[in-house]
Amino acid sequence: MANTNNGGEGKTLVATYPILFRAHLYKVGEKLPTNDTTMLNAWLEAGSAKWVDDVEPEKEAPAPKAKPAAAEAGLPGCNVVGAESDGENLIGKVPKTSRRKKV
């Protein structure tokens, strides 16, 4: 039988393989519950989980924002409605007005 003792405080049981337990899929690296000793022993014996030292979680970097790779849609021409306000002369393009800006 595997050693269920986590060596005191400062250790966490982490999944080394995806584990489905009580209708929840624990991904690799996720913290596992330790209240069920039968499953805890099974995970450790199978190598599906391991004890790791607690460390501060790293802050995730903000997701990169996409930049448009092409010109905006529309045909060149004289746009009567939006030409005065924003200086863009594209036919078929919704004009950029203050009411349409995202907050």
Biopython code that builds the backbone (N, CA, C, O; Angstrom):
import numpy as np
from Bio.PDB.StructureBuilder import StructureBuilder

atoms = [
    (1, "MET", "N", (0.835, -1.165, 0.000)),
    (1, "MET", "CA", (0.000, 0.000, 0.000)),
    (1, "MET", "C", (0.888, 1.240, 0.000)),
    (1, "MET", "O", (1.927, 1.259, 0.661)),
    (2, "ALA", "N", (0.487, 2.273, -0.736)),
    (2, "ALA", "CA", (1.283, 3.484, -0.857)),
    (2, "ALA", "C", (1.222, 4.303, 0.421)),
    (2, "ALA", "O", (0.298, 4.168, 1.224)),
    (3, "ASN", "N", (2.194, 5.128, 0.587)),
    (3, "ASN", "CA", (2.259, 5.992, 1.751)),
    (3, "ASN", "C", (1.332, 7.176, 1.531)),
    (3, "ASN", "O", (1.561, 7.991, 0.638)),
    (4, "THR", "N", (0.284, 7.273, 2.346)),
    (4, "THR", "CA", (-0.662, 8.376, 2.205)),
    (4, "THR", "C", (-0.237, 9.599, 2.991)),
    (4, "THR", "O", (-0.855, 10.656, 2.863)),
    (5, "ASN", "N", (0.793, 9.483, 3.792)),
    (5, "ASN", "CA", (1.272, 10.607, 4.578)),
    (5, "ASN", "C", (1.960, 11.596, 3.650)),
    (5, "ASN", "O", (2.889, 11.237, 2.927)),
    (6, "ASN", "N", (1.509, 12.828, 3.673)),
    (6, "ASN", "CA", (2.085, 13.823, 2.771)),
    (6, "ASN", "C", (3.324, 14.484, 3.342)),
    (6, "ASN", "O", (3.835, 15.449, 2.774)),
    (7, "GLY", "N", (3.806, 13.975, 4.452)),
    (7, "GLY", "CA", (5.035, 14.531, 5.007)),
    (7, "GLY", "C", (4.802, 15.811, 5.779)),
    (7, "GLY", "O", (5.726, 16.607, 5.943)),
    (8, "GLY", "N", (3.593, 16.027, 6.256)),
    (8, "GLY", "CA", (3.290, 17.232, 7.029)),
    (8, "GLY", "C", (2.764, 18.347, 6.140)),
    (8, "GLY", "O", (2.356, 18.128, 5.000)),
    (9, "GLU", "N", (2.787, 19.540, 6.696)),
    (9, "GLU", "CA", (2.297, 20.705, 5.963)),
    (9, "GLU", "C", (3.265, 21.064, 4.833)),
    (9, "GLU", "O", (4.438, 20.689, 4.852)),
    (10, "GLY", "N", (2.747, 21.792, 3.861)),
    (10, "GLY", "CA", (3.601, 22.243, 2.776)),
    (10, "GLY", "C", (3.636, 21.317, 1.578)),
    (10, "GLY", "O", (4.423, 21.546, 0.660)),
    (11, "LYS", "N", (2.809, 20.273, 1.551)),
    (11, "LYS", "CA", (2.762, 19.359, 0.403)),
    (11, "LYS", "C", (1.339, 19.331, -0.141)),
    (11, "LYS", "O", (0.372, 19.470, 0.607)),
    (12, "THR", "N", (1.228, 19.149, -1.450)),
    (12, "THR", "CA", (-0.058, 19.095, -2.124)),
    (12, "THR", "C", (-0.072, 17.886, -3.044)),
    (12, "THR", "O", (0.937, 17.567, -3.672)),
    (13, "LEU", "N", (-1.212, 17.215, -3.125)),
    (13, "LEU", "CA", (-1.377, 16.093, -4.039)),
    (13, "LEU", "C", (-1.794, 16.643, -5.398)),
    (13, "LEU", "O", (-2.814, 17.321, -5.524)),
    (14, "VAL", "N", (-0.980, 16.338, -6.422)),
    (14, "VAL", "CA", (-1.194, 16.894, -7.756)),
    (14, "VAL", "C", (-1.322, 15.760, -8.765)),
    (14, "VAL", "O", (-0.627, 14.748, -8.670)),
    (15, "ALA", "N", (-2.216, 15.939, -9.729)),
    (15, "ALA", "CA", (-2.430, 14.936, -10.772)),
    (15, "ALA", "C", (-1.272, 14.944, -11.765)),
    (15, "ALA", "O", (-0.828, 16.004, -12.206)),
    (16, "THR", "N", (-0.779, 13.732, -12.120)),
    (16, "THR", "CA", (0.250, 13.619, -13.156)),
    (16, "THR", "C", (-0.359, 13.129, -14.469)),
    (16, "THR", "O", (0.301, 13.162, -15.507)),
    (17, "TYR", "N", (-1.603, 12.679, -14.429)),
    (17, "TYR", "CA", (-2.405, 12.291, -15.584)),
    (17, "TYR", "C", (-3.802, 12.847, -15.373)),
    (17, "TYR", "O", (-4.173, 13.104, -14.228)),
    (18, "PRO", "N", (-4.602, 13.047, -16.426)),
    (18, "PRO", "CA", (-5.985, 13.482, -16.225)),
    (18, "PRO", "C", (-6.759, 12.439, -15.412)),
    (18, "PRO", "O", (-6.684, 11.244, -15.696)),
    (19, "ILE", "N", (-7.502, 12.897, -14.403)),
    (19, "ILE", "CA", (-8.245, 12.008, -13.507)),
    (19, "ILE", "C", (-9.688, 12.477, -13.431)),
    (19, "ILE", "O", (-9.959, 13.636, -13.117)),
    (20, "LEU", "N", (-10.619, 11.562, -13.722)),
    (20, "LEU", "CA", (-12.036, 11.846, -13.545)),
    (20, "LEU", "C", (-12.448, 11.314, -12.184)),
    (20, "LEU", "O", (-12.393, 10.107, -11.944)),
    (21, "PHE", "N", (-12.862, 12.206, -11.291)),
    (21, "PHE", "CA", (-13.234, 11.817, -9.935)),
    (21, "PHE", "C", (-14.433, 12.641, -9.507)),
    (21, "PHE", "O", (-14.386, 13.871, -9.510)),
    (22, "ARG", "N", (-15.511, 11.957, -9.138)),
    (22, "ARG", "CA", (-16.746, 12.590, -8.690)),
    (22, "ARG", "C", (-17.230, 13.660, -9.664)),
    (22, "ARG", "O", (-17.472, 14.805, -9.282)),
    (23, "ALA", "N", (-17.365, 13.268, -10.921)),
    (23, "ALA", "CA", (-17.903, 14.120, -11.991)),
    (23, "ALA", "C", (-17.071, 15.377, -12.238)),
    (23, "ALA", "O", (-17.589, 16.375, -12.738)),
    (24, "HIS", "N", (-15.792, 15.331, -11.893)),
    (24, "HIS", "CA", (-14.895, 16.449, -12.180)),
    (24, "HIS", "C", (-13.618, 15.901, -12.800)),
    (24, "HIS", "O", (-13.014, 14.964, -12.278)),
    (25, "LEU", "N", (-13.212, 16.497, -13.923)),
    (25, "LEU", "CA", (-11.992, 16.072, -14.590)),
    (25, "LEU", "C", (-10.842, 16.951, -14.106)),
    (25, "LEU", "O", (-10.801, 18.150, -14.384)),
    (26, "TYR", "N", (-9.916, 16.339, -13.382)),
    (26, "TYR", "CA", (-8.731, 17.041, -12.906)),
    (26, "TYR", "C", (-7.653, 16.937, -13.978)),
    (26, "TYR", "O", (-7.283, 15.841, -14.398)),
    (27, "LYS", "N", (-7.159, 18.082, -14.412)),
    (27, "LYS", "CA", (-6.132, 18.114, -15.446)),
    (27, "LYS", "C", (-4.754, 17.911, -14.806)),
    (27, "LYS", "O", (-4.600, 17.992, -13.588)),
    (28, "VAL", "N", (-3.766, 17.649, -15.653)),
    (28, "VAL", "CA", (-2.399, 17.466, -15.176)),
    (28, "VAL", "C", (-1.954, 18.742, -14.461)),
    (28, "VAL", "O", (-2.077, 19.845, -14.993)),
    (29, "GLY", "N", (-1.435, 18.567, -13.241)),
    (29, "GLY", "CA", (-0.962, 19.699, -12.460)),
    (29, "GLY", "C", (-1.995, 20.286, -11.522)),
    (29, "GLY", "O", (-1.663, 21.140, -10.700)),
    (30, "GLU", "N", (-3.254, 19.842, -11.625)),
    (30, "GLU", "CA", (-4.285, 20.359, -10.731)),
    (30, "GLU", "C", (-4.219, 19.683, -9.377)),
    (30, "GLU", "O", (-3.806, 18.528, -9.270)),
    (31, "LYS", "N", (-4.622, 20.400, -8.347)),
    (31, "LYS", "CA", (-4.646, 19.879, -6.987)),
    (31, "LYS", "C", (-5.797, 18.873, -6.857)),
    (31, "LYS", "O", (-6.912, 19.132, -7.311)),
    (32, "LEU", "N", (-5.515, 17.723, -6.232)),
    (32, "LEU", "CA", (-6.517, 16.677, -6.041)),
    (32, "LEU", "C", (-7.031, 16.693, -4.604)),
    (32, "LEU", "O", (-6.317, 17.100, -3.688)),
    (33, "PRO", "N", (-8.282, 16.245, -4.412)),
    (33, "PRO", "CA", (-8.795, 16.154, -3.040)),
    (33, "PRO", "C", (-8.124, 15.003, -2.296)),
    (33, "PRO", "O", (-7.810, 13.970, -2.887)),
    (34, "THR", "N", (-7.911, 15.188, -1.012)),
    (34, "THR", "CA", (-7.218, 14.166, -0.212)),
    (34, "THR", "C", (-8.123, 13.571, 0.858)),
    (34, "THR", "O", (-7.630, 12.893, 1.759)),
    (35, "ASN", "N", (-9.431, 13.803, 0.787)),
    (35, "ASN", "CA", (-10.331, 13.310, 1.823)),
    (35, "ASN", "C", (-10.737, 11.851, 1.623)),
    (35, "ASN", "O", (-11.271, 11.246, 2.552)),
    (36, "ASP", "N", (-10.506, 11.265, 0.450)),
    (36, "ASP", "CA", (-10.848, 9.866, 0.179)),
    (36, "ASP", "C", (-9.547, 9.055, 0.137)),
    (36, "ASP", "O", (-8.850, 9.050, -0.879)),
    (37, "THR", "N", (-9.223, 8.374, 1.235)),
    (37, "THR", "CA", (-7.937, 7.668, 1.325)),
    (37, "THR", "C", (-7.851, 6.486, 0.367)),
    (37, "THR", "O", (-6.758, 6.138, -0.080)),
    (38, "THR", "N", (-8.986, 5.861, 0.043)),
    (38, "THR", "CA", (-8.964, 4.748, -0.908)),
    (38, "THR", "C", (-8.498, 5.226, -2.280)),
    (38, "THR", "O", (-7.631, 4.609, -2.900)),
    (39, "MET", "N", (-9.069, 6.311, -2.741)),
    (39, "MET", "CA", (-8.685, 6.844, -4.053)),
    (39, "MET", "C", (-7.280, 7.437, -4.004)),
    (39, "MET", "O", (-6.523, 7.319, -4.967)),
    (40, "LEU", "N", (-6.933, 8.069, -2.897)),
    (40, "LEU", "CA", (-5.603, 8.634, -2.747)),
    (40, "LEU", "C", (-4.550, 7.542, -2.902)),
    (40, "LEU", "O", (-3.565, 7.725, -3.616)),
    (41, "ASN", "N", (-4.756, 6.399, -2.231)),
    (41, "ASN", "CA", (-3.829, 5.272, -2.346)),
    (41, "ASN", "C", (-3.779, 4.742, -3.769)),
    (41, "ASN", "O", (-2.701, 4.427, -4.274)),
    (42, "ALA", "N", (-4.935, 4.637, -4.425)),
    (42, "ALA", "CA", (-4.987, 4.135, -5.797)),
    (42, "ALA", "C", (-4.227, 5.057, -6.747)),
    (42, "ALA", "O", (-3.484, 4.586, -7.609)),
    (43, "TRP", "N", (-4.408, 6.359, -6.595)),
    (43, "TRP", "CA", (-3.708, 7.307, -7.469)),
    (43, "TRP", "C", (-2.200, 7.230, -7.272)),
    (43, "TRP", "O", (-1.445, 7.249, -8.244)),
    (44, "LEU", "N", (-1.762, 7.143, -6.037)),
    (44, "LEU", "CA", (-0.320, 7.080, -5.762)),
    (44, "LEU", "C", (0.285, 5.775, -6.259)),
    (44, "LEU", "O", (1.382, 5.783, -6.816)),
    (45, "GLU", "N", (-0.414, 4.639, -6.068)),
    (45, "GLU", "CA", (0.094, 3.345, -6.537)),
    (45, "GLU", "C", (0.170, 3.284, -8.058)),
    (45, "GLU", "O", (1.100, 2.703, -8.618)),
    (46, "ALA", "N", (-0.816, 3.888, -8.724)),
    (46, "ALA", "CA", (-0.852, 3.866, -10.190)),
    (46, "ALA", "C", (0.086, 4.899, -10.809)),
    (46, "ALA", "O", (0.360, 4.850, -12.008)),
    (47, "GLY", "N", (0.574, 5.824, -10.007)),
    (47, "GLY", "CA", (1.437, 6.875, -10.543)),
    (47, "GLY", "C", (0.647, 8.002, -11.189)),
    (47, "GLY", "O", (1.207, 8.805, -11.934)),
    (48, "SER", "N", (-0.655, 8.067, -10.907)),
    (48, "SER", "CA", (-1.499, 9.116, -11.484)),
    (48, "SER", "C", (-1.421, 10.420, -10.704)),
    (48, "SER", "O", (-1.877, 11.463, -11.173)),
    (49, "ALA", "N", (-0.838, 10.355, -9.505)),
    (49, "ALA", "CA", (-0.711, 11.549, -8.675)),
    (49, "ALA", "C", (0.602, 11.478, -7.910)),
    (49, "ALA", "O", (1.194, 10.411, -7.752)),
    (50, "LYS", "N", (1.042, 12.638, -7.440)),
    (50, "LYS", "CA", (2.265, 12.685, -6.634)),
    (50, "LYS", "C", (2.171, 13.857, -5.674)),
    (50, "LYS", "O", (1.433, 14.816, -5.896)),
    (51, "TRP", "N", (2.941, 13.749, -4.599)),
    (51, "TRP", "CA", (3.027, 14.831, -3.635)),
    (51, "TRP", "C", (4.070, 15.826, -4.123)),
    (51, "TRP", "O", (5.166, 15.434, -4.525)),
    (52, "VAL", "N", (3.732, 17.113, -4.091)),
    (52, "VAL", "CA", (4.682, 18.161, -4.480)),
    (52, "VAL", "C", (4.701, 19.227, -3.391)),
    (52, "VAL", "O", (3.725, 19.417, -2.666)),
    (53, "ASP", "N", (5.824, 19.911, -3.293)),
    (53, "ASP", "CA", (5.943, 21.002, -2.338)),
    (53, "ASP", "C", (5.065, 22.166, -2.779)),
    (53, "ASP", "O", (4.952, 22.459, -3.970)),
    (54, "ASP", "N", (4.447, 22.824, -1.802)),
    (54, "ASP", "CA", (3.638, 24.004, -2.118)),
    (54, "ASP", "C", (4.550, 25.132, -2.560)),
    (54, "ASP", "O", (5.556, 25.427, -1.916)),
    (55, "VAL", "N", (4.188, 25.750, -3.657)),
    (55, "VAL", "CA", (4.919, 26.913, -4.150)),
    (55, "VAL", "C", (3.898, 27.977, -4.524)),
    (55, "VAL", "O", (2.736, 27.676, -4.798)),
    (56, "GLU", "N", (4.347, 29.206, -4.531)),
    (56, "GLU", "CA", (3.473, 30.293, -4.927)),
    (56, "GLU", "C", (3.121, 30.144, -6.399)),
    (56, "GLU", "O", (4.013, 29.952, -7.225)),
    (57, "PRO", "N", (1.827, 30.230, -6.749)),
    (57, "PRO", "CA", (1.469, 30.147, -8.161)),
    (57, "PRO", "C", (1.997, 31.363, -8.919)),
    (57, "PRO", "O", (1.943, 32.492, -8.432)),
    (58, "GLU", "N", (2.501, 31.108, -10.107)),
    (58, "GLU", "CA", (3.027, 32.194, -10.930)),
    (58, "GLU", "C", (1.869, 32.979, -11.526)),
    (58, "GLU", "O", (0.828, 32.421, -11.872)),
    (59, "LYS", "N", (2.074, 34.267, -11.637)),
    (59, "LYS", "CA", (1.040, 35.097, -12.261)),
    (59, "LYS", "C", (1.065, 34.848, -13.757)),
    (59, "LYS", "O", (2.118, 34.821, -14.393)),
    (60, "GLU", "N", (-0.130, 34.668, -14.296)),
    (60, "GLU", "CA", (-0.220, 34.424, -15.732)),
    (60, "GLU", "C", (-0.036, 35.733, -16.486)),
    (60, "GLU", "O", (-0.518, 36.786, -16.067)),
    (61, "ALA", "N", (0.661, 35.646, -17.588)),
    (61, "ALA", "CA", (0.850, 36.821, -18.425)),
    (61, "ALA", "C", (-0.473, 37.144, -19.110)),
    (61, "ALA", "O", (-1.234, 36.233, -19.438)),
    (62, "PRO", "N", (-0.756, 38.411, -19.329)),
    (62, "PRO", "CA", (-2.005, 38.748, -20.010)),
    (62, "PRO", "C", (-2.015, 38.173, -21.424)),
    (62, "PRO", "O", (-0.981, 38.103, -22.088)),
    (63, "ALA", "N", (-3.178, 37.771, -21.862)),
    (63, "ALA", "CA", (-3.310, 37.190, -23.197)),
    (63, "ALA", "C", (-2.975, 38.242, -24.250)),
    (63, "ALA", "O", (-3.381, 39.397, -24.125)),
    (64, "PRO", "N", (-2.238, 37.845, -25.285)),
    (64, "PRO", "CA", (-1.905, 38.811, -26.332)),
    (64, "PRO", "C", (-3.151, 39.213, -27.118)),
    (64, "PRO", "O", (-4.058, 38.407, -27.328)),
    (65, "LYS", "N", (-3.175, 40.446, -27.537)),
    (65, "LYS", "CA", (-4.302, 40.946, -28.312)),
    (65, "LYS", "C", (-3.958, 40.841, -29.792)),
    (65, "LYS", "O", (-2.833, 41.123, -30.206)),
    (66, "ALA", "N", (-4.934, 40.436, -30.568)),
    (66, "ALA", "CA", (-4.731, 40.279, -32.011)),
    (66, "ALA", "C", (-4.737, 41.642, -32.689)),
    (66, "ALA", "O", (-5.503, 42.534, -32.324)),
    (67, "LYS", "N", (-3.877, 41.778, -33.671)),
    (67, "LYS", "CA", (-3.842, 42.991, -34.475)),
    (67, "LYS", "C", (-4.317, 42.625, -35.874)),
    (67, "LYS", "O", (-3.979, 41.551, -36.373)),
    (68, "PRO", "N", (-5.093, 43.493, -36.518)),
    (68, "PRO", "CA", (-5.576, 43.168, -37.859)),
    (68, "PRO", "C", (-4.411, 43.023, -38.836)),
    (68, "PRO", "O", (-3.485, 43.834, -38.844)),
    (69, "ALA", "N", (-4.476, 41.980, -39.656)),
    (69, "ALA", "CA", (-3.411, 41.721, -40.615)),
    (69, "ALA", "C", (-3.735, 42.288, -41.986)),
    (69, "ALA", "O", (-2.867, 42.332, -42.858)),
    (70, "ALA", "N", (-4.960, 42.718, -42.186)),
    (70, "ALA", "CA", (-5.370, 43.236, -43.496)),
    (70, "ALA", "C", (-6.121, 44.554, -43.294)),
    (70, "ALA", "O", (-6.424, 44.955, -42.170)),
    (71, "ALA", "N", (-6.404, 45.198, -44.391)),
    (71, "ALA", "CA", (-7.152, 46.444, -44.343)),
    (71, "ALA", "C", (-8.594, 46.168, -43.938)),
    (71, "ALA", "O", (-9.089, 45.048, -44.069)),
    (72, "GLU", "N", (-9.246, 47.191, -43.452)),
    (72, "GLU", "CA", (-10.640, 47.038, -43.068)),
    (72, "GLU", "C", (-11.502, 46.837, -44.305)),
    (72, "GLU", "O", (-11.173, 47.298, -45.398)),
    (73, "ALA", "N", (-12.615, 46.136, -44.103)),
    (73, "ALA", "CA", (-13.509, 45.835, -45.218)),
    (73, "ALA", "C", (-14.166, 47.095, -45.739)),
    (73, "ALA", "O", (-14.428, 48.031, -44.984)),
    (74, "GLY", "N", (-14.429, 47.112, -47.026)),
    (74, "GLY", "CA", (-15.088, 48.242, -47.668)),
    (74, "GLY", "C", (-14.449, 48.532, -49.012)),
    (74, "GLY", "O", (-13.317, 48.126, -49.273)),
    (75, "LEU", "N", (-15.169, 49.228, -49.852)),
    (75, "LEU", "CA", (-14.675, 49.610, -51.170)),
    (75, "LEU", "C", (-14.273, 51.068, -51.148)),
    (75, "LEU", "O", (-14.933, 51.886, -50.507)),
    (76, "PRO", "N", (-13.186, 51.405, -51.849)),
    (76, "PRO", "CA", (-12.812, 52.818, -51.880)),
    (76, "PRO", "C", (-13.871, 53.630, -52.622)),
    (76, "PRO", "O", (-14.424, 53.184, -53.628)),
    (77, "GLY", "N", (-14.137, 54.801, -52.121)),
    (77, "GLY", "CA", (-15.127, 55.676, -52.739)),
    (77, "GLY", "C", (-15.479, 56.789, -51.785)),
    (77, "GLY", "O", (-14.888, 56.915, -50.713)),
    (78, "CYS", "N", (-16.433, 57.584, -52.174)),
    (78, "CYS", "CA", (-16.848, 58.719, -51.358)),
    (78, "CYS", "C", (-17.990, 58.284, -50.448)),
    (78, "CYS", "O", (-19.100, 58.015, -50.909)),
    (79, "ASN", "N", (-17.711, 58.219, -49.185)),
    (79, "ASN", "CA", (-18.720, 57.873, -48.200)),
    (79, "ASN", "C", (-19.302, 59.172, -47.672)),
    (79, "ASN", "O", (-18.641, 59.900, -46.931)),
    (80, "VAL", "N", (-20.525, 59.458, -48.048)),
    (80, "VAL", "CA", (-21.128, 60.744, -47.733)),
    (80, "VAL", "C", (-21.367, 60.899, -46.229)),
    (80, "VAL", "O", (-21.151, 61.979, -45.678)),
    (81, "VAL", "N", (-21.807, 59.843, -45.569)),
    (81, "VAL", "CA", (-22.167, 59.953, -44.155)),
    (81, "VAL", "C", (-20.946, 60.078, -43.262)),
    (81, "VAL", "O", (-20.904, 60.961, -42.406)),
    (82, "GLY", "N", (-19.941, 59.211, -43.440)),
    (82, "GLY", "CA", (-18.818, 59.175, -42.513)),
    (82, "GLY", "C", (-17.610, 59.973, -42.943)),
    (82, "GLY", "O", (-16.659, 60.089, -42.169)),
    (83, "ALA", "N", (-17.601, 60.531, -44.145)),
    (83, "ALA", "CA", (-16.409, 61.209, -44.650)),
    (83, "ALA", "C", (-16.063, 62.443, -43.831)),
    (83, "ALA", "O", (-14.888, 62.749, -43.625)),
    (84, "GLU", "N", (-17.079, 63.146, -43.366)),
    (84, "GLU", "CA", (-16.808, 64.363, -42.618)),
    (84, "GLU", "C", (-16.323, 64.049, -41.204)),
    (84, "GLU", "O", (-15.466, 64.755, -40.672)),
    (85, "SER", "N", (-16.873, 62.984, -40.587)),
    (85, "SER", "CA", (-16.598, 62.747, -39.175)),
    (85, "SER", "C", (-15.261, 62.058, -38.916)),
    (85, "SER", "O", (-14.533, 62.459, -38.008)),
    (86, "ASP", "N", (-14.922, 61.022, -39.699)),
    (86, "ASP", "CA", (-13.705, 60.276, -39.373)),
    (86, "ASP", "C", (-12.646, 60.290, -40.472)),
    (86, "ASP", "O", (-11.556, 59.757, -40.267)),
    (87, "GLY", "N", (-12.927, 60.877, -41.619)),
    (87, "GLY", "CA", (-11.939, 60.984, -42.670)),
    (87, "GLY", "C", (-11.730, 59.717, -43.484)),
    (87, "GLY", "O", (-10.879, 59.703, -44.373)),
    (88, "GLU", "N", (-12.482, 58.646, -43.209)),
    (88, "GLU", "CA", (-12.348, 57.409, -43.963)),
    (88, "GLU", "C", (-13.326, 57.408, -45.120)),
    (88, "GLU", "O", (-14.500, 57.742, -44.956)),
    (89, "ASN", "N", (-12.841, 57.034, -46.276)),
    (89, "ASN", "CA", (-13.681, 56.984, -47.469)),
    (89, "ASN", "C", (-13.831, 55.540, -47.922)),
    (89, "ASN", "O", (-13.249, 55.142, -48.932)),
    (90, "LEU", "N", (-14.599, 54.763, -47.192)),
    (90, "LEU", "CA", (-14.888, 53.384, -47.552)),
    (90, "LEU", "C", (-16.392, 53.205, -47.668)),
    (90, "LEU", "O", (-17.139, 53.489, -46.731)),
    (91, "ILE", "N", (-16.823, 52.731, -48.823)),
    (91, "ILE", "CA", (-18.249, 52.487, -49.045)),
    (91, "ILE", "C", (-18.591, 51.118, -48.461)),
    (91, "ILE", "O", (-17.836, 50.161, -48.632)),
    (92, "GLY", "N", (-19.715, 51.027, -47.781)),
    (92, "GLY", "CA", (-20.174, 49.760, -47.228)),
    (92, "GLY", "C", (-19.650, 49.489, -45.837)),
    (92, "GLY", "O", (-19.874, 48.408, -45.291)),
    (93, "LYS", "N", (-18.963, 50.440, -45.258)),
    (93, "LYS", "CA", (-18.426, 50.260, -43.911)),
    (93, "LYS", "C", (-19.266, 51.065, -42.922)),
    (93, "LYS", "O", (-19.630, 52.211, -43.186)),
    (94, "VAL", "N", (-19.566, 50.453, -41.789)),
    (94, "VAL", "CA", (-20.310, 51.162, -40.756)),
    (94, "VAL", "C", (-19.407, 52.243, -40.181)),
    (94, "VAL", "O", (-18.280, 51.958, -39.779)),
    (95, "PRO", "N", (-19.890, 53.476, -40.140)),
    (95, "PRO", "CA", (-19.030, 54.558, -39.662)),
    (95, "PRO", "C", (-18.722, 54.417, -38.169)),
    (95, "PRO", "O", (-19.526, 53.896, -37.396)),
    (96, "LYS", "N", (-17.526, 54.900, -37.787)),
    (96, "LYS", "CA", (-17.132, 54.898, -36.375)),
    (96, "LYS", "C", (-17.635, 56.190, -35.754)),
    (96, "LYS", "O", (-17.137, 57.278, -36.042)),
    (97, "THR", "N", (-18.626, 56.044, -34.903)),
    (97, "THR", "CA", (-19.162, 57.211, -34.208)),
    (97, "THR", "C", (-18.988, 57.010, -32.708)),
    (97, "THR", "O", (-18.650, 55.919, -32.249)),
    (98, "SER", "N", (-19.219, 58.061, -31.966)),
    (98, "SER", "CA", (-19.057, 57.949, -30.518)),
    (98, "SER", "C", (-20.074, 56.995, -29.903)),
    (98, "SER", "O", (-19.792, 56.383, -28.873)),
    (99, "ARG", "N", (-21.244, 56.854, -30.506)),
    (99, "ARG", "CA", (-22.252, 55.929, -29.977)),
    (99, "ARG", "C", (-21.897, 54.473, -30.238)),
    (99, "ARG", "O", (-22.383, 53.591, -29.530)),
    (100, "ARG", "N", (-21.056, 54.195, -31.240)),
    (100, "ARG", "CA", (-20.697, 52.827, -31.588)),
    (100, "ARG", "C", (-19.416, 52.347, -30.914)),
    (100, "ARG", "O", (-19.074, 51.168, -31.016)),
    (101, "LYS", "N", (-18.706, 53.235, -30.230)),
    (101, "LYS", "CA", (-17.451, 52.826, -29.587)),
    (101, "LYS", "C", (-17.725, 51.893, -28.431)),
    (101, "LYS", "O", (-18.721, 52.027, -27.720)),
    (102, "LYS", "N", (-16.805, 50.926, -28.253)),
    (102, "LYS", "CA", (-16.906, 50.008, -27.128)),
    (102, "LYS", "C", (-16.478, 50.717, -25.859)),
    (102, "LYS", "O", (-15.558, 51.535, -25.863)),
    (103, "VAL", "N", (-17.141, 50.397, -24.808)),
    (103, "VAL", "CA", (-16.838, 51.043, -23.527)),
    (103, "VAL", "C", (-15.743, 50.319, -22.820)),
    (103, "VAL", "O", (-15.348, 50.715, -21.724)),
]
sb = StructureBuilder()
sb.init_structure("model")
sb.init_model(0)
sb.init_chain("A")
sb.init_seg("    ")
for serial, (resi, resn, name, xyz) in enumerate(atoms, 1):
    if name == "N":
        sb.init_residue(resn, " ", resi, " ")
    sb.init_atom(name, np.array(xyz, "f"), 0.0, 1.0, " ", f" {name:<3s}", serial, name[0])
structure = sb.get_structure()
